[in-house]
Amino acid sequence: MGERQGKRPRVARDLTLLALVGVLLVGALLAGAGALYREFYSPSAFVQRYLSLLEDGRAADALALPGVALDSAELEAAGLPPTASDALLRRAALGNLRDARITSETVDGEDVVVGVHFVAGGHDGDVDFRVRSDGVIGVAPAWRFSQSPLAVVELQVTGSMVFAVNDFVVDKRQVSVDGVDADPSASLPLLVFSPGIYAVSVDTAMAEADGVAVISNAPMRSVPVEVDARPTVEFTDLVQQRVEEFLTACATQEVLQPTGCPFGYVVNNRVEKLPTWSIVQQPLVTLVADGAGWRIPDTGAVAHIEVGVRSIASGAYRDVSEDVPFLVNGTIEVLDDGTASIRIGGAQAG
């Protein structure tokens, strides 16, 4: 009997230890499940996966996540251009994104707002994403963006139909809803990922522009960006050469009013000796953007005429030697094959 009484306390201790071990195991399992949830199945984990895909340049995979892609109806409902192009939603157009990390997670009604800090192109930034439950996959919760992380850049590039975004070359006619009839001066709506950096530049044989960078950190917002291209030195020099050649050719015509030329001379008497022309001051050509092409604004130049005339009234003869000021202008059309068509005009100076 005494032996039975001695076993009872030991049994009680064993049961207590087993219960304690069970509690610890349950606690460990719950802690492990919580860590697993936070790392793989939480709203923050969903957003972190999206960020990691962008950091790795996996644009197509990021776009495929639930709630990222947008159709025209969703864009229009959000007050964004429904014709926005998805040309920049690709690996080649992504800028440098790194150190993207979750900074906060708060509940707002049916949504979870996930705060993110990131570094894009060396610039720090912050952005908030809205995430909502999307059912379960097996027993694991699934999530989707209740507000797409995409934004729209309203890009206006003057002086060139071709530009580059993060070294990805874009032709307006390829991405505009109007195709080959795209208005060269109109802004072009382009979808972009948030977060991200998008540097727009122009570097062609005719035009150039330093990069203009925009940080995308406002999902479902529109950001206007303007880039003014300037003519390259080489292109301006080429136009200068063509203008000088044109005027020099005009000066070979032995007439008072050279055909198709911006200068001439009026004589009210009889011409006795054929006129000879020379260009004593060539115009200094400048170029300004004009839609998809360029324009030469009115620029001063001077021709010189030598001509012999005889007075109809008195019969007196005299040699005329006179400078003739005139204006040169013109338009330059950039053709589909990348070459330029230059039309030169002008008029005599008033």
C-alpha positions as CSV (number, residue, x, y, z in Angstrom):
1,M,0.0,0.0,0.0
2,G,2.8,2.4,0.9
3,E,4.5,1.5,-2.4
4,R,1.3,2.6,-4.3
5,Q,1.3,5.9,-2.4
6,G,4.9,6.5,-3.4
7,K,4.2,6.0,-7.1
8,R,1.3,8.5,-7.2
9,P,3.4,11.6,-6.7
10,R,5.8,10.4,-9.4
11,V,3.0,9.8,-11.8
12,A,1.6,13.3,-11.0
13,R,5.0,14.8,-11.7
14,D,5.3,12.9,-15.0
15,L,1.9,14.1,-16.1
16,T,2.7,17.7,-15.1
17,L,6.0,17.5,-17.1
18,L,4.2,16.0,-20.0
19,A,1.6,18.7,-19.9
20,L,4.3,21.4,-19.7
21,V,6.1,19.8,-22.6
22,G,2.9,19.8,-24.5
23,V,2.3,23.4,-23.8
24,L,5.8,24.3,-24.9
25,L,5.3,22.2,-28.1
26,V,2.0,24.0,-28.8
27,G,3.7,27.3,-28.1
28,A,6.6,26.5,-30.4
29,L,4.2,25.3,-33.1
30,L,2.2,28.5,-32.8
31,A,5.3,30.6,-32.9
32,G,6.6,28.7,-35.9
33,A,3.3,29.0,-37.6
34,G,3.2,32.7,-36.9
35,A,6.7,33.1,-38.3
36,L,5.8,31.0,-41.3
37,Y,2.7,33.2,-41.8
38,R,4.6,36.4,-41.6
39,E,7.3,35.3,-43.9
40,F,5.3,33.5,-46.6
41,Y,1.5,34.1,-46.2
42,S,1.0,37.5,-44.7
43,P,0.0,40.7,-46.7
44,S,3.6,42.0,-46.1
45,A,5.0,38.7,-47.6
46,F,2.8,39.2,-50.6
47,V,4.1,42.7,-51.1
48,Q,7.6,41.7,-50.5
49,R,7.4,39.1,-53.2
50,Y,6.2,41.8,-55.6
51,L,9.1,44.0,-54.6
52,S,11.6,41.1,-55.0
53,L,10.3,40.4,-58.5
54,L,10.9,44.0,-59.5
55,E,14.4,44.0,-57.9
56,D,15.2,40.9,-60.0
57,G,13.9,42.5,-63.2
58,R,11.1,39.9,-63.5
59,A,8.5,42.4,-64.8
60,A,6.2,39.8,-66.4
61,D,6.0,37.9,-63.1
62,A,5.3,41.0,-61.1
63,L,2.6,42.0,-63.6
64,A,1.0,38.6,-63.2
65,L,0.4,38.9,-59.5
66,P,-3.3,39.4,-58.5
67,G,-4.4,43.0,-58.7
68,V,-1.5,44.4,-60.6
69,A,-2.6,44.4,-64.3
70,L,-5.2,47.0,-65.4
71,D,-7.6,47.1,-68.3
72,S,-8.9,50.2,-70.0
73,A,-12.1,50.3,-68.0
74,E,-10.2,50.2,-64.7
75,L,-8.0,53.0,-65.9
76,E,-10.9,55.1,-67.0
77,A,-12.7,54.5,-63.7
78,A,-9.7,55.7,-61.8
79,G,-9.5,58.9,-63.9
80,L,-6.5,57.7,-65.8
81,P,-6.0,57.6,-69.6
82,P,-7.7,54.4,-70.8
83,T,-5.3,54.2,-73.7
84,A,-2.2,54.1,-71.6
85,S,0.5,51.9,-73.1
86,D,2.0,49.0,-71.3
87,A,5.3,49.2,-73.3
88,L,7.3,50.1,-70.2
89,L,6.0,47.1,-68.2
90,R,8.9,45.0,-69.2
91,R,12.4,44.0,-67.9
92,A,14.3,46.3,-70.4
93,A,12.5,49.4,-69.1
94,L,13.0,48.8,-65.4
95,G,15.5,51.0,-63.5
96,N,17.7,50.1,-60.6
97,L,15.6,49.2,-57.6
98,R,17.1,47.8,-54.4
99,D,16.8,47.6,-50.6
100,A,13.0,47.5,-50.8
101,R,11.7,46.6,-47.4
102,I,8.4,46.5,-45.5
103,T,8.2,49.3,-42.9
104,S,4.6,49.0,-41.6
105,E,1.4,47.0,-41.9
106,T,-1.9,48.4,-40.7
107,V,-5.6,47.4,-41.2
108,D,-7.9,49.8,-42.9
109,G,-11.4,48.3,-43.2
110,E,-11.1,45.4,-45.6
111,D,-7.7,46.4,-46.7
112,V,-4.3,46.0,-45.2
113,V,-2.0,49.0,-45.9
114,V,1.6,47.9,-46.3
115,G,4.3,50.6,-46.1
116,V,7.5,50.2,-48.1
117,H,10.8,52.0,-48.1
118,F,13.0,51.6,-51.2
119,V,16.1,52.9,-53.0
120,A,15.7,53.6,-56.8
121,G,18.6,54.9,-58.8
122,G,20.3,56.0,-55.6
123,H,17.2,57.9,-54.4
124,D,15.3,56.9,-51.2
125,G,11.5,56.8,-51.4
126,D,8.4,55.5,-49.7
127,V,5.2,54.1,-51.0
128,D,2.0,52.5,-49.5
129,F,0.2,49.5,-51.0
130,R,-3.3,48.4,-50.4
131,V,-3.8,44.6,-50.1
132,R,-7.0,42.6,-49.6
133,S,-7.8,38.9,-48.9
134,D,-8.2,36.8,-52.0
135,G,-9.4,33.6,-50.5
136,V,-7.2,30.6,-49.7
137,I,-4.9,28.4,-51.7
138,G,-5.2,25.0,-49.9
139,V,-5.1,26.1,-46.3
140,A,-2.9,29.1,-46.8
141,P,-4.4,32.6,-47.2
142,A,-4.1,34.4,-50.5
143,W,-3.8,38.1,-51.2
144,R,-4.3,40.6,-54.0
145,F,-3.7,44.3,-54.5
146,S,-7.0,46.0,-53.9
147,Q,-5.4,49.1,-55.6
148,S,-3.0,48.3,-58.4
149,P,0.6,49.4,-57.8
150,L,0.9,50.7,-61.4
151,A,1.0,54.4,-62.2
152,V,0.9,56.4,-65.4
153,V,3.6,58.7,-66.7
154,E,2.2,61.4,-69.0
155,L,5.3,61.9,-71.2
156,Q,5.7,64.8,-73.6
157,V,8.8,64.7,-75.8
158,T,9.4,67.6,-78.2
159,G,12.0,67.5,-81.0
160,S,12.0,63.7,-81.5
161,M,9.6,60.9,-82.2
162,V,12.1,58.5,-80.6
163,F,13.2,58.5,-77.0
164,A,14.6,56.1,-74.4
165,V,13.4,55.1,-71.0
166,N,16.1,53.5,-68.9
167,D,17.9,52.7,-72.2
168,F,14.8,51.0,-73.6
169,V,14.2,52.8,-77.0
170,V,10.6,53.8,-77.8
171,D,9.1,55.2,-80.9
172,K,5.9,57.2,-80.3
173,R,4.3,55.7,-83.4
174,Q,4.7,52.2,-82.0
175,V,3.1,52.9,-78.6
176,S,0.5,55.6,-79.4
177,V,-3.1,54.6,-79.9
178,D,-3.0,56.7,-83.1
179,G,-0.1,54.6,-84.6
180,V,1.7,56.2,-87.5
181,D,-0.7,59.2,-87.2
182,A,0.5,59.9,-83.7
183,D,0.6,63.7,-82.8
184,P,4.3,64.3,-82.2
185,S,3.5,67.2,-79.8
186,A,0.9,65.3,-77.7
187,S,1.7,63.7,-74.4
188,L,2.0,59.9,-74.3
189,P,0.5,58.0,-71.4
190,L,2.7,55.1,-70.3
191,L,2.0,52.6,-67.5
192,V,4.9,52.1,-65.0
193,F,5.5,50.0,-61.9
194,S,5.6,51.5,-58.4
195,P,8.1,51.7,-56.9
196,G,10.6,52.5,-59.6
197,I,12.7,55.1,-61.4
198,Y,12.2,56.0,-65.0
199,A,14.9,58.2,-66.7
200,V,13.8,59.6,-70.1
201,S,16.4,60.8,-72.6
202,V,16.9,61.4,-76.3
203,D,20.0,60.4,-78.2
204,T,19.6,60.2,-81.9
205,A,21.7,61.5,-84.9
206,M,19.4,64.6,-85.0
207,A,18.3,65.3,-81.5
208,E,19.5,64.9,-77.9
209,A,18.3,65.6,-74.4
210,D,19.7,65.0,-71.0
211,G,17.9,62.4,-68.9
212,V,14.8,63.5,-66.9
213,A,14.2,61.1,-64.1
214,V,10.9,60.5,-62.3
215,I,10.4,58.4,-59.2
216,S,7.2,56.3,-59.4
217,N,5.8,56.0,-55.8
218,A,2.2,56.9,-56.2
219,P,0.1,53.9,-57.3
220,M,-2.8,54.8,-59.7
221,R,-1.7,58.4,-60.1
222,S,-0.7,60.3,-63.2
223,V,2.7,62.0,-63.3
224,P,3.5,64.6,-66.1
225,V,7.0,64.6,-67.5
226,E,8.3,67.0,-70.2
227,V,11.5,66.5,-72.2
228,D,12.7,69.1,-74.7
229,A,15.2,67.7,-77.2
230,R,17.7,69.9,-78.8
231,P,19.3,69.4,-82.2
232,T,22.7,67.8,-82.1
233,V,25.7,69.9,-83.1
234,E,26.4,67.6,-86.0
235,F,22.8,67.9,-87.3
236,T,22.8,71.7,-87.0
237,D,26.2,71.8,-88.9
238,L,24.7,69.6,-91.6
239,V,21.7,71.9,-92.0
240,Q,24.0,74.9,-92.1
241,Q,26.0,73.3,-94.9
242,R,22.9,72.5,-96.9
243,V,21.5,76.1,-96.5
244,E,24.9,77.5,-97.6
245,E,25.0,75.2,-100.6
246,F,21.4,76.2,-101.6
247,L,22.1,79.9,-101.4
248,T,25.4,79.5,-103.3
249,A,23.6,77.7,-106.0
250,C,21.0,80.5,-106.1
251,A,23.8,82.9,-106.7
252,T,24.8,81.2,-109.9
253,Q,21.6,82.3,-111.6
254,E,22.3,85.4,-113.8
255,V,18.9,86.9,-113.4
256,L,17.5,89.7,-111.2
257,Q,15.1,87.3,-109.4
258,P,16.7,83.9,-109.0
259,T,14.1,81.2,-109.2
260,G,13.1,79.6,-105.9
261,C,15.5,81.7,-104.0
262,P,14.9,84.1,-101.1
263,F,16.6,87.2,-102.6
264,G,16.3,89.3,-105.7
265,Y,16.6,92.8,-107.1
266,V,14.2,95.1,-108.9
267,V,15.4,97.4,-111.8
268,N,13.1,99.9,-113.4
269,N,15.5,100.5,-116.3
270,R,17.0,98.3,-119.1
271,V,19.5,95.7,-118.0
272,E,22.6,96.0,-120.3
273,K,24.9,93.6,-118.5
274,L,23.7,90.3,-117.0
275,P,23.6,90.4,-113.2
276,T,26.0,88.4,-111.1
277,W,25.3,87.4,-107.5
278,S,27.4,86.4,-104.6
279,I,26.6,85.6,-100.9
280,V,28.6,88.0,-98.7
281,Q,27.0,86.9,-95.4
282,Q,25.6,83.4,-94.9
283,P,22.8,83.0,-92.3
284,L,23.7,81.6,-89.0
285,V,21.3,78.7,-88.8
286,T,19.5,77.8,-85.6
287,L,16.8,75.0,-85.2
288,V,13.7,74.9,-83.0
289,A,11.5,71.9,-82.5
290,D,8.4,71.8,-84.7
291,G,6.3,68.8,-84.1
292,A,8.2,65.7,-85.2
293,G,10.6,67.8,-87.1
294,W,12.5,71.1,-86.9
295,R,12.1,74.7,-88.1
296,I,14.6,77.3,-89.2
297,P,13.3,80.6,-87.9
298,D,13.8,83.8,-89.9
299,T,17.5,84.4,-90.1
300,G,19.3,87.4,-91.7
301,A,21.7,87.0,-94.6
302,V,23.2,89.3,-97.3
303,A,23.6,88.8,-101.0
304,H,25.5,91.1,-103.4
305,I,24.6,92.0,-106.9
306,E,26.6,93.4,-109.8
307,V,24.5,94.5,-112.8
308,G,24.8,97.1,-115.6
309,V,21.7,99.2,-116.3
310,R,20.8,101.9,-118.7
311,S,18.2,104.6,-118.0
312,I,15.2,104.4,-120.3
313,A,14.6,108.1,-119.8
314,S,18.1,109.6,-120.4
315,G,20.0,106.7,-121.9
316,A,22.7,107.0,-119.3
317,Y,24.5,103.8,-118.3
318,R,25.7,102.8,-114.8
319,D,27.1,99.8,-113.0
320,V,25.1,98.8,-110.0
321,S,27.0,97.2,-107.1
322,E,24.8,96.7,-104.1
323,D,24.3,94.5,-101.0
324,V,20.8,92.9,-100.8
325,P,19.7,91.9,-97.3
326,F,17.2,89.0,-97.1
327,L,15.7,86.5,-94.7
328,V,16.1,82.7,-94.7
329,N,13.8,80.3,-93.0
330,G,12.8,76.7,-93.5
331,T,11.3,73.4,-92.3
332,I,12.9,70.1,-91.7
333,E,10.8,66.9,-91.9
334,V,12.1,63.7,-90.4
335,L,11.2,60.9,-92.7
336,D,10.2,57.3,-91.7
337,D,13.7,56.0,-92.7
338,G,15.4,58.4,-90.3
339,T,16.6,60.8,-92.9
340,A,15.6,64.5,-93.2
341,S,14.0,66.5,-95.9
342,I,15.0,70.2,-95.8
343,R,12.8,72.9,-97.4
344,I,14.4,76.4,-97.5
345,G,12.5,79.6,-98.0
346,G,12.7,83.2,-97.1
347,A,12.1,86.7,-98.4
348,Q,13.8,90.0,-99.0
349,A,14.3,92.0,-95.8
350,G,11.8,94.8,-95.4
